[in-house]
Amino acid sequence: MISRFEKAFLVVTVILTGATGLVYAWMKYLLKSSDPFSVVNHPWQPLLLSAHVLAAPALLFALGLITREHIVGKYRDPKARRGRKTGILMAWILLPMASTGYGLQVLTSRGPRQIMGWAHLGIGTLFLLLYGAHAFLASPGKSKEGVPRPRRQAAPVPTRRLKRQGDVL
């Protein structure tokens, strides 16, 4: 089970990274500049790109925080059912999403960079949709009568601690 801090940190970084990425994409691909010689379509476009590039590593760090307890722990727990499919799909697209994001920062050729940009936008949008579905499906929800269901305490998932130098068996 993830802590409140980890959950809040994850939600904030998903919102920041997703919002800055989507608004940047809107400015880059849908807006048109009135100046034919301008390389940006909106004055805030460079700021949004910088914010996205700074928020993305925080998102990866937040995902790293919950990997052991939540992602791997829930995957191994045969009783975990709510949100399982969306969680597994999100876990599978994390690597392509991060790889295309980093690839955009190092590619210089127009063709491969354009392909990488569209792939990153598509995978990132899919991640946001899956994250929303995962949050909805995994939440306790309400009963048919509209009364909130009591929150069930999850059984503790046995964790293995890595042995470190100096640990006593």
Secondary structure per residue as TSV (DSSP state, phi and psi in degrees):
chain	resnum	aa	ss	phi	psi
A	1	M	-	360.0	133.9
A	2	I	-	-87.0	150.8
A	3	S	-	-76.1	166.9
A	4	R	H	-62.1	-39.6
A	5	F	H	-61.2	-47.2
A	6	E	H	-61.8	-41.7
A	7	K	H	-65.9	-44.8
A	8	A	H	-64.3	-42.4
A	9	F	H	-62.1	-42.4
A	10	L	H	-63.4	-47.7
A	11	V	H	-60.7	-45.5
A	12	V	H	-62.7	-44.4
A	13	T	H	-70.4	-34.1
A	14	V	H	-64.4	-45.3
A	15	I	H	-64.2	-47.3
A	16	L	H	-62.7	-47.6
A	17	T	H	-67.1	-44.5
A	18	G	H	-64.8	-45.6
A	19	A	H	-65.6	-46.0
A	20	T	H	-65.5	-36.2
A	21	G	H	-67.8	-45.1
A	22	L	H	-68.1	-41.1
A	23	V	H	-67.4	-39.6
A	24	Y	H	-60.6	-45.2
A	25	A	H	-62.0	-39.7
A	26	W	I	-61.2	-45.0
A	27	M	I	-66.2	-40.9
A	28	K	I	-73.3	-42.6
A	29	Y	I	-101.9	-24.4
A	30	L	I	-107.9	-27.3
A	31	L	-	-86.5	150.7
A	32	K	-	-124.2	132.3
A	33	S	-	-76.3	146.4
A	34	S	S	-77.2	-19.1
A	35	D	S	-93.0	115.2
A	36	P	T	-66.6	-16.5
A	37	F	T	-98.1	1.1
A	38	S	-	-80.1	142.5
A	39	V	S	-94.1	-8.8
A	40	V	-	-119.5	148.5
A	41	N	S	-95.1	-12.0
A	42	H	S	-148.8	143.8
A	43	P	T	-61.7	-25.2
A	44	W	T	-88.9	-3.5
A	45	Q	H	-56.5	-47.6
A	46	P	H	-63.2	-36.5
A	47	L	H	-64.7	-41.9
A	48	L	H	-66.2	-38.9
A	49	L	H	-63.3	-44.5
A	50	S	H	-62.3	-42.8
A	51	A	H	-62.7	-39.8
A	52	H	H	-65.7	-44.1
A	53	V	H	-65.9	-30.6
A	54	L	H	-81.9	-31.1
A	55	A	H	-77.9	-31.9
A	56	A	H	-60.2	-44.7
A	57	P	H	-63.2	-32.5
A	58	A	H	-65.2	-37.9
A	59	L	H	-64.4	-44.1
A	60	L	H	-63.0	-37.2
A	61	F	H	-65.5	-43.0
A	62	A	H	-61.9	-40.8
A	63	L	H	-66.8	-35.7
A	64	G	H	-64.5	-36.0
A	65	L	H	-61.6	-36.4
A	66	I	H	-98.0	2.2
A	67	T	I	-61.4	-49.8
A	68	R	I	-69.3	-52.2
A	69	E	I	-75.5	-44.0
A	70	H	I	-94.7	-58.1
A	71	I	I	-67.1	-56.4
A	72	V	I	-72.2	-41.8
A	73	G	H	-60.4	-45.4
A	74	K	H	-71.3	-32.1
A	75	Y	H	-65.3	-38.7
A	76	R	H	-80.4	-19.6
A	77	D	-	-79.9	112.9
A	78	P	T	-68.0	-17.6
A	79	K	T	-83.6	-18.2
A	80	A	-	-70.7	118.4
A	81	R	-	-124.6	-43.9
A	82	R	T	-66.8	123.7
A	83	G	T	76.0	10.3
A	84	R	H	-63.1	-47.0
A	85	K	H	-64.7	-44.3
A	86	T	H	-67.0	-35.6
A	87	G	H	-64.6	-43.3
A	88	I	H	-65.2	-42.3
A	89	L	H	-62.3	-42.6
A	90	M	H	-62.2	-41.9
A	91	A	H	-61.3	-37.8
A	92	W	H	-71.2	-29.3
A	93	I	H	-94.8	-0.9
A	94	L	H	-61.0	-46.6
A	95	L	H	-63.5	-48.2
A	96	P	H	-62.8	-35.8
A	97	M	H	-64.8	-48.6
A	98	A	H	-66.5	-40.9
A	99	S	H	-63.7	-43.5
A	100	T	H	-68.2	-33.9
A	101	G	H	-64.4	-45.2
A	102	Y	H	-70.1	-34.9
A	103	G	H	-61.1	-36.9
A	104	L	H	-61.9	-29.1
A	105	Q	H	-79.9	-16.7
A	106	V	H	-113.8	-19.3
A	107	L	-	-75.0	141.9
A	108	T	-	-119.5	-24.8
A	109	S	S	-71.7	138.9
A	110	R	H	-62.1	-46.7
A	111	G	H	-61.8	-58.0
A	112	P	H	-61.4	-34.7
A	113	R	H	-66.2	-39.5
A	114	Q	H	-65.4	-44.2
A	115	I	H	-61.6	-44.8
A	116	M	H	-63.6	-38.3
A	117	G	H	-64.3	-45.7
A	118	W	H	-67.6	-37.7
A	119	A	H	-63.9	-42.7
A	120	H	H	-64.9	-41.2
A	121	L	H	-63.6	-44.4
A	122	G	H	-65.7	-46.1
A	123	I	H	-68.2	-40.2
A	124	G	H	-64.1	-40.8
A	125	T	H	-65.4	-41.8
A	126	L	H	-61.2	-41.1
A	127	F	H	-60.4	-45.3
A	128	L	H	-62.7	-41.3
A	129	L	H	-64.5	-43.8
A	130	L	H	-65.8	-37.4
A	131	Y	H	-63.2	-44.1
A	132	G	H	-62.1	-43.8
A	133	A	H	-65.3	-39.3
A	134	H	H	-64.0	-44.7
A	135	A	H	-63.4	-39.6
A	136	F	H	-68.6	-47.5
A	137	L	H	-70.0	-33.5
A	138	A	H	-84.5	-12.0
A	139	S	S	-73.7	151.5
A	140	P	-	-60.8	-33.1
A	141	G	-	71.8	-161.5
A	142	K	B	-127.2	158.5
A	143	S	-	-78.1	176.7
A	144	K	T	-62.8	-27.2
A	145	E	T	-82.2	-2.7
A	146	G	S	88.0	4.6
A	147	V	-	-90.4	132.8
A	148	P	B	-60.0	134.7
A	149	R	-	-74.2	145.2
A	150	P	-	-65.3	140.2
A	151	R	-	-72.6	126.1
A	152	R	-	-85.6	134.0
A	153	Q	-	-77.4	124.4
A	154	A	-	-73.3	144.2
A	155	A	-	-67.5	138.9
A	156	P	-	-64.0	134.4
A	157	V	-	-89.3	125.0
A	158	P	-	-63.2	131.0
A	159	T	-	-114.6	149.1
A	160	R	-	-108.0	128.2
A	161	R	-	-91.0	136.8
A	162	L	-	-68.8	137.1
A	163	K	-	-74.3	133.9
A	164	R	-	-117.2	158.8
A	165	Q	T	-59.4	128.6
A	166	G	T	97.7	-8.0
A	167	D	-	-69.6	141.7
A	168	V	-	-97.9	133.9
A	169	L	-	-74.3	360.0
